[in-house]
Amino acid sequence: MTPQLLLSCGEPSGDLYAGALARELRSLVPNLTVAGLGGPQFAAAGGRLVEDYRGLAVTGVTEVIGALSRLAATKRRLVEYAREHKPDALIVIDYSGFNLRLAWSVRQLGIPVIYYISPQIWAWRARRLNTIRKTAALMLVIFPFEEAIYRKAGVPVAFVGHPLVDLVPRAEPREVFLRGLGLDPAGPVVAVLPGSRPNEVRRMLPDLLEAARLIASRVPGAQFVIARAPNLDESLFRLSTDAGVPVALVEGCVDAVLASADVALTASGTATVQTAFHDVPMVVVYRLSSVEYTLGRPFVKVDTFAMVNLIAGERIVPELIQDAFTPEAVAREAVEMLTDPTRAASVRAGLATVRQRLGGPGASRRAAEAIVKQLHMVPDRNRRA
């Protein structure tokens, strides 16, 4: 029987990891079929799209409510696919609100579930650990501190390292990239990463642009490059055309933007780790609706949100969350990093610690090997090791 896996991811970062994982799995088991919920990266790696995640990447209570019917239909489609095709396992990648429910339903069909990239149980809603314990055949984690949490809870776990170690591409030279945007390579450059979801951009970009105006008034020659996540409507970024400061807008070039930046203003999330890999000092921001923040804050168990701070075990970069996220506060932190070499060097030292703790190259390969071993698939030894 042809080996097959069902996979589910629901946002751009998960799609990126799914693509890398699918490539490694298919290099180990060439006749493997991988299908499921994914996007362009997963499809490019040979994955078959049962459903496309685009349009499902939402955050917060109000956004989820608006997408409930499509989420429910997508879950039914994936469960039906599992019932019909009987895959060797379901691989779920992050996207916990959807994937935990999917995992529970598929596990009831007698199909093993392997989690790749943990929900943030260490940050909030720790009760999700009970669901994971009941459904997980294996948990593959990408942050070192997560391994002990699952081991203590009795969940089979392995730390495989962070896939971004391999996925950060070599960018074109700063001078070439910036001149191509009509910017001066000799001037200070601030990267602006307002998030990968529409609601994040709506809530954060206006204040980030106001912060850019303040920075430009205090740092002569400051220029700004906004990294627009793929598949976001250009109408979300119309404000940038009237920013009153030198601003370039680029799509799908986050690594090139970061490789050319002196400082980044970034939404909390995977982008903070990506920024750390480029050794760029950053100001981390985030904002939910007031209702969502009020409802969710009592369940949050950590006093820091930025992933790089959690990995470092201390606050190495400033994070401005909710009411603390103001244009003035963002500008103040960014200007200090741009003008004070000692502050910038201190941040970079912390980022070096983060990179060291995320493990060496080969995370996607290690994850694939762990899955193949768990499911007793037979790798093709004639392929690359």
C-alpha positions as a Python dict, from the first residue, in 0.01 Angstrom:
ca = {
    (1, 'M'): (0, 0, 0),
    (2, 'T'): (128, 347, -88),
    (3, 'P'): (221, 539, 229),
    (4, 'Q'): (25, 859, 276),
    (5, 'L'): (-4, 1141, 526),
    (6, 'L'): (-269, 1401, 592),
    (7, 'L'): (-126, 1740, 689),
    (8, 'S'): (-289, 2057, 821),
    (9, 'C'): (-148, 2408, 850),
    (10, 'G'): (-338, 2735, 844),
    (11, 'E'): (-118, 3040, 795),
    (12, 'P'): (187, 3160, 598),
    (13, 'S'): (451, 3048, 849),
    (14, 'G'): (288, 2707, 884),
    (15, 'D'): (274, 2674, 505),
    (16, 'L'): (646, 2753, 487),
    (17, 'Y'): (726, 2483, 742),
    (18, 'A'): (485, 2240, 574),
    (19, 'G'): (663, 2285, 243),
    (20, 'A'): (1004, 2216, 396),
    (21, 'L'): (873, 1914, 587),
    (22, 'A'): (698, 1770, 282),
    (23, 'R'): (1017, 1794, 77),
    (24, 'E'): (1216, 1609, 342),
    (25, 'L'): (949, 1342, 391),
    (26, 'R'): (928, 1275, 19),
    (27, 'S'): (1307, 1257, -8),
    (28, 'L'): (1306, 985, 261),
    (29, 'V'): (1001, 801, 128),
    (30, 'P'): (979, 883, -245),
    (31, 'N'): (644, 712, -301),
    (32, 'L'): (482, 900, -12),
    (33, 'T'): (162, 1096, -78),
    (34, 'V'): (111, 1406, 138),
    (35, 'A'): (-221, 1590, 113),
    (36, 'G'): (-424, 1829, 325),
    (37, 'L'): (-480, 2189, 428),
    (38, 'G'): (-197, 2410, 311),
    (39, 'G'): (-92, 2680, 71),
    (40, 'P'): (151, 2759, -211),
    (41, 'Q'): (465, 2645, -27),
    (42, 'F'): (312, 2309, 59),
    (43, 'A'): (186, 2264, -297),
    (44, 'A'): (524, 2358, -446),
    (45, 'A'): (684, 2083, -237),
    (46, 'G'): (455, 1821, -389),
    (47, 'G'): (173, 1838, -136),
    (48, 'R'): (-180, 1795, -269),
    (49, 'L'): (-419, 2065, -155),
    (50, 'V'): (-741, 1917, -22),
    (51, 'E'): (-819, 2269, 102),
    (52, 'D'): (-631, 2600, 73),
    (53, 'Y'): (-565, 2778, 402),
    (54, 'R'): (-582, 3127, 250),
    (55, 'G'): (-882, 3304, 394),
    (56, 'L'): (-869, 3097, 712),
    (57, 'A'): (-576, 3278, 875),
    (58, 'V'): (-764, 3479, 1139),
    (59, 'T'): (-692, 3577, 1499),
    (60, 'G'): (-908, 3680, 1790),
    (61, 'V'): (-1267, 3607, 1880),
    (62, 'T'): (-1439, 3842, 1637),
    (63, 'E'): (-1238, 3730, 1333),
    (64, 'V'): (-1287, 3363, 1417),
    (65, 'I'): (-1664, 3412, 1449),
    (66, 'G'): (-1672, 3561, 1100),
    (67, 'A'): (-1489, 3259, 957),
    (68, 'L'): (-1670, 2987, 1154),
    (69, 'S'): (-1871, 2847, 866),
    (70, 'R'): (-1568, 2808, 642),
    (71, 'L'): (-1359, 2665, 925),
    (72, 'A'): (-1629, 2409, 999),
    (73, 'A'): (-1661, 2314, 632),
    (74, 'T'): (-1284, 2277, 601),
    (75, 'K'): (-1268, 2055, 908),
    (76, 'R'): (-1548, 1834, 774),
    (77, 'R'): (-1370, 1802, 440),
    (78, 'L'): (-1043, 1695, 605),
    (79, 'V'): (-1213, 1447, 838),
    (80, 'E'): (-1398, 1299, 542),
    (81, 'Y'): (-1071, 1272, 351),
    (82, 'A'): (-917, 1090, 648),
    (83, 'R'): (-1215, 854, 672),
    (84, 'E'): (-1200, 776, 302),
    (85, 'H'): (-822, 749, 247),
    (86, 'K'): (-705, 616, 587),
    (87, 'P'): (-369, 799, 595),
    (88, 'D'): (-87, 661, 808),
    (89, 'A'): (-107, 972, 1026),
    (90, 'L'): (-229, 1328, 1052),
    (91, 'I'): (48, 1589, 1087),
    (92, 'V'): (-76, 1916, 1239),
    (93, 'I'): (140, 2228, 1222),
    (94, 'D'): (65, 2501, 1475),
    (95, 'Y'): (-271, 2679, 1406),
    (96, 'S'): (-399, 2535, 1733),
    (97, 'G'): (-756, 2668, 1742),
    (98, 'F'): (-840, 2466, 1431),
    (99, 'N'): (-586, 2186, 1448),
    (100, 'L'): (-663, 2070, 1801),
    (101, 'R'): (-1025, 2010, 1703),
    (102, 'L'): (-924, 1842, 1378),
    (103, 'A'): (-674, 1621, 1563),
    (104, 'W'): (-941, 1506, 1809),
    (105, 'S'): (-1183, 1411, 1531),
    (106, 'V'): (-924, 1231, 1321),
    (107, 'R'): (-788, 1043, 1624),
    (108, 'Q'): (-1138, 902, 1677),
    (109, 'L'): (-1098, 731, 1339),
    (110, 'G'): (-802, 535, 1473),
    (111, 'I'): (-548, 749, 1285),
    (112, 'P'): (-236, 860, 1478),
    (113, 'V'): (-172, 1231, 1520),
    (114, 'I'): (172, 1390, 1518),
    (115, 'Y'): (204, 1753, 1625),
    (116, 'Y'): (479, 1959, 1462),
    (117, 'I'): (528, 2301, 1623),
    (118, 'S'): (352, 2328, 1955),
    (119, 'P'): (61, 2551, 2049),
    (120, 'Q'): (176, 2812, 2299),
    (121, 'I'): (52, 2618, 2600),
    (122, 'W'): (330, 2770, 2809),
    (123, 'A'): (182, 3115, 2744),
    (124, 'W'): (-191, 3066, 2776),
    (125, 'R'): (-475, 2809, 2781),
    (126, 'A'): (-265, 2536, 2938),
    (127, 'R'): (-574, 2311, 2941),
    (128, 'R'): (-501, 2239, 2576),
    (129, 'L'): (-227, 2012, 2707),
    (130, 'N'): (-497, 1763, 2810),
    (131, 'T'): (-625, 1742, 2452),
    (132, 'I'): (-272, 1696, 2322),
    (133, 'R'): (-200, 1423, 2576),
    (134, 'K'): (-506, 1230, 2461),
    (135, 'T'): (-441, 1267, 2089),
    (136, 'A'): (-66, 1291, 2034),
    (137, 'A'): (141, 996, 1922),
    (138, 'L'): (436, 1237, 1909),
    (139, 'M'): (503, 1607, 1965),
    (140, 'L'): (789, 1766, 1768),
    (141, 'V'): (890, 2100, 1921),
    (142, 'I'): (1104, 2378, 1776),
    (143, 'F'): (1190, 2566, 2096),
    (144, 'P'): (1417, 2400, 2354),
    (145, 'F'): (1216, 2500, 2661),
    (146, 'E'): (905, 2320, 2529),
    (147, 'E'): (1055, 1972, 2550),
    (148, 'A'): (1055, 1961, 2931),
    (149, 'I'): (691, 2076, 2946),
    (150, 'Y'): (568, 1786, 2735),
    (151, 'R'): (798, 1529, 2890),
    (152, 'K'): (667, 1623, 3235),
    (153, 'A'): (310, 1590, 3106),
    (154, 'G'): (376, 1241, 2971),
    (155, 'V'): (355, 1336, 2603),
    (156, 'P'): (612, 1168, 2371),
    (157, 'V'): (827, 1460, 2255),
    (158, 'A'): (1142, 1548, 2062),
    (159, 'F'): (1315, 1882, 2013),
    (160, 'V'): (1410, 1910, 1645),
    (161, 'G'): (1521, 2274, 1624),
    (162, 'H'): (1374, 2566, 1434),
    (163, 'P'): (1311, 2520, 1059),
    (164, 'L'): (1388, 2885, 989),
    (165, 'V'): (1757, 2809, 1043),
    (166, 'D'): (1751, 2650, 697),
    (167, 'L'): (1475, 2857, 540),
    (168, 'V'): (1627, 3205, 570),
    (169, 'P'): (1754, 3262, 214),
    (170, 'R'): (2065, 3447, 113),
    (171, 'A'): (1947, 3795, 20),
    (172, 'E'): (2084, 4020, -249),
    (173, 'P'): (2334, 4283, -132),
    (174, 'R'): (2189, 4571, 66),
    (175, 'E'): (2307, 4826, -189),
    (176, 'V'): (2146, 4644, -480),
    (177, 'F'): (1817, 4587, -297),
    (178, 'L'): (1780, 4942, -166),
    (179, 'R'): (1882, 5112, -491),
    (180, 'G'): (1622, 4898, -664),
    (181, 'L'): (1363, 5054, -435),
    (182, 'G'): (1491, 5406, -495),
    (183, 'L'): (1642, 5430, -145),
    (184, 'D'): (1990, 5538, -34),
    (185, 'P'): (2204, 5244, 89),
    (186, 'A'): (2412, 5486, 296),
    (187, 'G'): (2114, 5601, 499),
    (188, 'P'): (1958, 5428, 802),
    (189, 'V'): (1688, 5178, 709),
    (190, 'V'): (1394, 5072, 926),
    (191, 'A'): (1202, 4757, 833),
    (192, 'V'): (829, 4759, 909),
    (193, 'L'): (660, 4419, 949),
    (194, 'P'): (293, 4483, 1038),
    (195, 'G'): (179, 4120, 1042),
    (196, 'S'): (62, 3856, 797),
    (197, 'R'): (-314, 3876, 861),
    (198, 'P'): (-551, 4152, 747),
    (199, 'N'): (-674, 4233, 1097),
    (200, 'E'): (-316, 4269, 1224),
    (201, 'V'): (-229, 4515, 950),
    (202, 'R'): (-545, 4719, 1012),
    (203, 'R'): (-470, 4749, 1383),
    (204, 'M'): (-97, 4812, 1367),
    (205, 'L'): (10, 4975, 1042),
    (206, 'P'): (-138, 5323, 1113),
    (207, 'D'): (55, 5359, 1441),
    (208, 'L'): (369, 5211, 1286),
    (209, 'L'): (354, 5472, 1010),
    (210, 'E'): (306, 5746, 1268),
    (211, 'A'): (610, 5606, 1453),
    (212, 'A'): (801, 5621, 1122),
    (213, 'R'): (721, 5992, 1093),
    (214, 'L'): (852, 6050, 1445),
    (215, 'I'): (1167, 5849, 1376),
    (216, 'A'): (1232, 6042, 1055),
    (217, 'S'): (1204, 6371, 1245),
    (218, 'R'): (1476, 6258, 1489),
    (219, 'V'): (1710, 6053, 1268),
    (220, 'P'): (1826, 6240, 957),
    (221, 'G'): (1798, 6038, 638),
    (222, 'A'): (1588, 5759, 792),
    (223, 'Q'): (1410, 5543, 533),
    (224, 'F'): (1142, 5278, 573),
    (225, 'V'): (1064, 4953, 395),
    (226, 'I'): (730, 4784, 462),
    (227, 'A'): (725, 4408, 414),
    (228, 'R'): (383, 4313, 282),
    (229, 'A'): (294, 3951, 346),
    (230, 'P'): (178, 3755, 39),
    (231, 'N'): (-192, 3742, -42),
    (232, 'L'): (-283, 4058, 150),
    (233, 'D'): (-500, 4308, -33),
    (234, 'E'): (-310, 4619, -138),
    (235, 'S'): (-591, 4838, 0),
    (236, 'L'): (-461, 4756, 349),
    (237, 'F'): (-142, 4948, 268),
    (238, 'R'): (-281, 5262, 103),
    (239, 'L'): (-187, 5464, 409),
    (240, 'S'): (181, 5408, 327),
    (241, 'T'): (155, 5621, 13),
    (242, 'D'): (77, 5929, 226),
    (243, 'A'): (321, 5858, 507),
    (244, 'G'): (518, 6178, 449),
    (245, 'V'): (850, 5992, 484),
    (246, 'P'): (1058, 5781, 241),
    (247, 'V'): (866, 5452, 235),
    (248, 'A'): (899, 5156, 0),
    (249, 'L'): (643, 4876, -4),
    (250, 'V'): (756, 4528, -111),
    (251, 'E'): (567, 4199, -121),
    (252, 'G'): (702, 3855, -36),
    (253, 'C'): (1059, 3975, 33),
    (254, 'V'): (1075, 3973, 413),
    (255, 'D'): (1427, 3831, 424),
    (256, 'A'): (1559, 4083, 173),
    (257, 'V'): (1397, 4363, 374),
    (258, 'L'): (1548, 4240, 700),
    (259, 'A'): (1890, 4178, 547),
    (260, 'S'): (1898, 4548, 448),
    (261, 'A'): (1763, 4690, 775),
    (262, 'D'): (1934, 4857, 1069),
    (263, 'V'): (1625, 4825, 1293),
    (264, 'A'): (1290, 4649, 1257),
    (265, 'L'): (944, 4739, 1384),
    (266, 'T'): (771, 4402, 1386),
    (267, 'A'): (448, 4242, 1492),
    (268, 'S'): (493, 3973, 1756),
    (269, 'G'): (510, 3622, 1615),
    (270, 'T'): (732, 3421, 1383),
    (271, 'A'): (867, 3744, 1233),
    (272, 'T'): (1059, 3813, 1553),
    (273, 'V'): (1255, 3488, 1510),
    (274, 'Q'): (1311, 3567, 1143),
    (275, 'T'): (1442, 3909, 1244),
    (276, 'A'): (1674, 3749, 1499),
    (277, 'F'): (1826, 3528, 1228),
    (278, 'H'): (1916, 3846, 1039),
    (279, 'D'): (2074, 3994, 1355),
    (280, 'V'): (1853, 4303, 1338),
    (281, 'P'): (1761, 4491, 1659),
    (282, 'M'): (1384, 4516, 1682),
    (283, 'V'): (1087, 4675, 1853),
    (284, 'V'): (809, 4419, 1894),
    (285, 'V'): (448, 4536, 1891),
    (286, 'Y'): (105, 4378, 1903),
    (287, 'R'): (-256, 4480, 1950),
    (288, 'L'): (-583, 4288, 1982),
    (289, 'S'): (-928, 4441, 1996),
    (290, 'S'): (-1008, 4572, 2345),
    (291, 'V'): (-1269, 4299, 2396),
    (292, 'E'): (-1033, 4018, 2294),
    (293, 'Y'): (-752, 4153, 2511),
    (294, 'T'): (-978, 4193, 2815),
    (295, 'L'): (-1119, 3841, 2777),
    (296, 'G'): (-785, 3675, 2707),
    (297, 'R'): (-546, 3854, 2945),
    (298, 'P'): (-646, 3662, 3263),
    (299, 'F'): (-546, 3335, 3093),
    (300, 'V'): (-197, 3452, 2992),
    (301, 'K'): (72, 3294, 3209),
    (302, 'V'): (383, 3479, 3090),
    (303, 'D'): (498, 3835, 3147),
    (304, 'T'): (666, 3860, 2809),
    (305, 'F'): (515, 3791, 2467),
    (306, 'A'): (793, 3824, 2211),
    (307, 'M'): (927, 3485, 2110),
    (308, 'V'): (1288, 3602, 2111),
    (309, 'N'): (1252, 3718, 2472),
    (310, 'L'): (1098, 3386, 2574),
    (311, 'I'): (1380, 3193, 2411),
    (312, 'A'): (1647, 3417, 2564),
    (313, 'G'): (1488, 3391, 2908),
    (314, 'E'): (1504, 3767, 2950),
    (315, 'R'): (1375, 4080, 2782),
    (316, 'I'): (1644, 4146, 2522),
    (317, 'V'): (1418, 4350, 2291),
    (318, 'P'): (1141, 4594, 2383),
    (319, 'E'): (785, 4471, 2338),
    (320, 'L'): (494, 4713, 2331),
    (321, 'I'): (164, 4531, 2369),
    (322, 'Q'): (-188, 4678, 2356),
    (323, 'D'): (-199, 5017, 2535),
    (324, 'A'): (182, 5029, 2559),
    (325, 'F'): (195, 5026, 2178),
    (326, 'T'): (196, 5395, 2089),
    (327, 'P'): (381, 5573, 1807),
    (328, 'E'): (585, 5770, 2058),
    (329, 'A'): (697, 5458, 2248),
    (330, 'V'): (790, 5276, 1926),
    (331, 'A'): (984, 5574, 1797),
    (332, 'R'): (1168, 5624, 2124),
    (333, 'E'): (1295, 5264, 2129),
    (334, 'A'): (1383, 5260, 1760),
    (335, 'V'): (1569, 5592, 1771),
    (336, 'E'): (1779, 5469, 2063),
    (337, 'M'): (1879, 5155, 1873),
    (338, 'L'): (1963, 5362, 1564),
    (339, 'T'): (2171, 5623, 1747),
    (340, 'D'): (2325, 5438, 2045),
    (341, 'P'): (2581, 5176, 1935),
    (342, 'T'): (2602, 5034, 2286),
    (343, 'R'): (2227, 4966, 2297),
    (344, 'A'): (2230, 4808, 1953),
    (345, 'A'): (2527, 4588, 2044),
    (346, 'S'): (2352, 4473, 2361),
    (347, 'V'): (2045, 4368, 2164),
    (348, 'R'): (2257, 4185, 1907),
    (349, 'A'): (2434, 3993, 2183),
    (350, 'G'): (2096, 3874, 2305),
    (351, 'L'): (1991, 3777, 1954),
    (352, 'A'): (2308, 3568, 1920),
    (353, 'T'): (2197, 3372, 2228),
    (354, 'V'): (1856, 3316, 2069),
    (355, 'R'): (2010, 3181, 1748),
    (356, 'Q'): (2235, 2947, 1943),
    (357, 'R'): (1942, 2804, 2139),
    (358, 'L'): (1734, 2732, 1829),
    (359, 'G'): (1957, 2444, 1720),
    (360, 'G'): (2167, 2391, 1411),
    (361, 'P'): (2065, 2335, 1049),
    (362, 'G'): (1848, 2038, 952),
    (363, 'A'): (1536, 2087, 1167),
    (364, 'S'): (1294, 1992, 888),
    (365, 'R'): (1503, 1685, 811),
    (366, 'R'): (1508, 1580, 1177),
    (367, 'A'): (1132, 1627, 1198),
    (368, 'A'): (1081, 1414, 887),
    (369, 'E'): (1307, 1140, 1021),
    (370, 'A'): (1121, 1138, 1352),
    (371, 'I'): (789, 1101, 1169),
    (372, 'V'): (919, 820, 948),
    (373, 'K'): (1057, 639, 1254),
    (374, 'Q'): (737, 686, 1453),
    (375, 'L'): (524, 542, 1172),
    (376, 'H'): (771, 263, 1087),
    (377, 'M'): (801, 380, 730),
    (378, 'V'): (1105, 252, 540),
    (379, 'P'): (1334, 534, 421),
    (380, 'D'): (1508, 503, 87),
    (381, 'R'): (1875, 469, 184),
    (382, 'N'): (1985, 557, -166),
    (383, 'R'): (1859, 912, -121),
    (384, 'R'): (2062, 1185, 46),
    (385, 'A'): (2120, 1156, 420),
}
